[in-house]
Amino acid sequence: MTRTALLFSIAGITAITVHFFFKLPLWFPAGVSSWAPAMDSQFAIAFLVLGILFIAGQLLLAITVFRAGEPAPAEPVRFPHGNWRFEIVWTAAITMIFFGLGLAGNKLWSQIKLHSPEPGALSVEVTGVQFQWYFRYAGADGRLGRLDAQRFARPDEGNPLGIDPSDPAGRDDIVSSSLVLPAGRDVAFTLRSQDVIHSVFIPAMRFKQDAVPGMEIHAHFKPTQTGVYEMACTQLCGLGHYRMRATVRVVSEQAFARWLEERREK
């Protein structure tokens, strides 16, 4: 009776897991950036390999339980001995799979992190402050002004980032609390933080990168589809962490040019 119950339990757990895996996938939203297809493919391969290993492990467990049989009440319990050949082969296979997935992920990471943005990429500075995101674009001069948050950061006076008022390059900078991007154009980000570690996470763009105090972290991606998307902070940055959200609006190149012009006139 015990063996039968165990076999039913193993079969039930396996069937329910596979059902939820295929019928109710809790994956990312539809990808809308240039990196999304490669990243989704990497996730799909990893999940497929791990799913096969899970089913193989459950099947092996069921076979072991089935072959063990029901011990007689007076019969002493027998423990099976290990098979060192099988253990070596299994360990080598798992090691190859682990390093294979790691190397594939490292190749994708190098394409995202080590390659320079395309010529003509839009430069956007992203700054995390407890508990708000700010996005800065260069004005008509194409240059960003100097920052000195300790001396000049005054959110109540319209200068949350601490742009040096004596620097002419910063007088036409555009600071926004929402991220507006043109579709089909590479975007080069410079990530900053004024206080603690924040993390930019845009699920639809398959983009996630920490913003660390005292560092300028560079990253880039290309939005491929217009729409409104969510951006969140994935580092626990304080009691107001839940407020570290922003809207990402991807618009056409013409609409983005109009938005910049409207911001410059304010």
N, C-alpha and C positions, 0 to 999 in steps of 0.2 A: 504493500500500500504506500509506503514511504517513497519508494522508487517511482511509482506511477505519479504521485503528487509532484515530485521534483521534476519529472519529465514534462508534465502539463504546465508547471510554473515556468520552466525554461522556454517552452514553446510559446506561451502566452506573452512573456516579456519580449521575446524576439519579434513576434507578430505585431504587438502594439507599437514597439519602437519603430519598426519598418513602416507601419501605417502612418504614424505621425510624421516620419521623415519625408515621405512622399506626398501625403495628402495635406498636411498643414505645415509647409515649410516656413520657418520664421527667418527668412533671409533678408538681405538688404532690399530697399526699394529699387526700382528700375534705374540702372546706371546711366548717367548723363554727362560723363566726362571721357576724355581720351584714354584714361587709364582703366576705366570700368571693365571693358571686355577682358583684358589680360588678368585683372585682379579677380573677376568673377570666375574665370577659367581656372585660376589657381585654387580658389576655394572649392570649386566643383570637383577637381581632381583629388584634393585632400579629403573631402567628405566621402567620395566614392571609395577611396582606398581604405579609410577608417571604417566605412560601412561594411565592406567586404571582410575586413579583419574581425569586426564585431560578430557578423553572422558566422564566420568560420569558428570563432571562439565559442559561441553558443552551441554550435553543432558538435564541436569536440567535447564540450561539457556534457551534452546530452548522450553522446556515444559512451562516454566514460561511466555515466550514471547507469545507462542501460546494461553495459557489460558487467558492472559490479554485482548485480543480482541482489536478492534479498537474503541477508545472513540469517542462519538459523538462530533461534533464541539462545541456545547453549554454545554456539560456535564463537570462538574468539574473533575479534575484529581483525581483518587483514588489511595491511597498508601496502599499496603498490609501490614498487621501486621505480626511480626515475630512469629515463633513457638519455644518456649523455649525448648520443649522436643527434637525437631529435632536438635536444636543448641547444646544441651548437648551431644546427641548421636554422632553428627558429630565431635564435638571437641574431645570427648573421642577417637573416631576411629582414627583421625589424630594424636593424642598424642601417641596412641599405635603403629601406623605405624612408627612415628618419632623415638621413643625409640627403637623399634624393629630393624630398620635399623642401629641405632647407636650402639646397643649391638652387632649386627652381625659384623659391621665394627671394633668394639673394639676387638672382639675375633681374627679377622684376624690380626689386628695391633699388638696384643700381641704375636702372633705366629711369626711375622716378627721381632719385635723389642726386645722382652724379652728372646727369646730362643737363646742359644749359638750356634755358628757355629759348623758344624760337625767336628769330629777329622780329622786332616790332611788338614784342610781348607787352602787355599792360602791366605796369608796376603798381602794386597796392600794398600799403603798409597796414598790418593787422596788429592791434594792441589790445591786450586783455588787462582790465582794471577791475578790481572788486567793486561792483559786480556788473560789468558792462563791457561790450565789445565796441571798439572804434575802428573805422576804416578810413585811411587817408590816401588821397589821390593828389598827384601833382597838378598844379594850376597851369595857366597858359604858358609859363616859362619852362615847363617840363622838369622842374626841380622841386625837391622837398626841402622845407626849411629845417634848421637845426632844432633839436629837442633838448630840453633841460627840465625834466618833470619835477625835480626837487625845487627848483626856483620859480617855475612859471605855470605849473599845472594848476588850473583853477576851473573846475567844471562849472561852477556857478557863474563864472564870468565868460563862458564860451570858449575856454581854452583847456579842455580836459587832458590833452596830451602834453602840454607844456611846450608849445612851439615858441621859440625865442622871438619876441616881437621886434628885436633889433635886426633880425636877418631878413633882408628883402625877399629871399627865395620862399619864405614861409607865409608871406602875406596873402598869396592867392591859393594856398593849399585848401583842398576840399576835405572836410572831415564829416563822416556820416556814421550813423548808428546802424545802418543796414548796408549789406554788401551788394553792390550792383555790378554785374559783369556782362560783357558782350559775348554772345554765342559765337563759336568758331574761332576764337582768338586766344592764344596762350596767355596765361596770367601768371606773373612772377610775384610771389608773396614774400614780404619781409615780416616775420613774426616777432613781436616784442611783448614784454609784460612789465608792468610798473610795480608789482608787489609780490605775488606768489606765482607758482607754476600753474598756468592754464593750459588748455589743450583744445585746438580747433578741430572739430569733427563735423564734416558735412557728408552724411551717409550717401546721398545720391551721387556725390562726386567721387566717392571712394577715397576721401581725403581725410587724413588725421595726422596732426603734428602738434607737438608741445610748443608752448611759448614760455621761455625761461627768463627770469629776471637777469639783466646784465648781458644778455646774449641777443644777437640778431640771427635768426634762423631763416634760411631761404628754402623755398619750395615752389613748385609750379605745377599747374595742370591746365587743361583746355576744356571749358564747358562746351557741350555739343548740342544742347537742346534748351530752348527757352522755357521758362516756367518759374515758379516760386518754390524754394526749397528751405529746409531747416538746417540751422547750424547750432551746435551745442558745445558746451565745455565738458570734457570727460575727466577732468581732474577735480577732486574734491577741494575746492578753493576757499571754503569758508561757509558761514551760515547762510549767505545769500547765493550759494552755488546754483540753486534752482533758477535764479534769474539770469544766469549766463547763457542766454539764448539770443539768436539773431536770425534775421530773414535774409536769404540769398535770392536775389532776383536776377535771372539771366534773361537778357533782352537782345534784340537785334542790334547790329552795329549802329544803325541810324538812331534807334531809340536811346542807346547809350550815349551817343554824341549829344543828343538833345538834353538828356539828364545832366551831363557835365555842364552844358551851357547854362541850364537853369540854376545849377548850384553856384556857378561863378557869378551870376547876377545877384545873388542874395547877399 
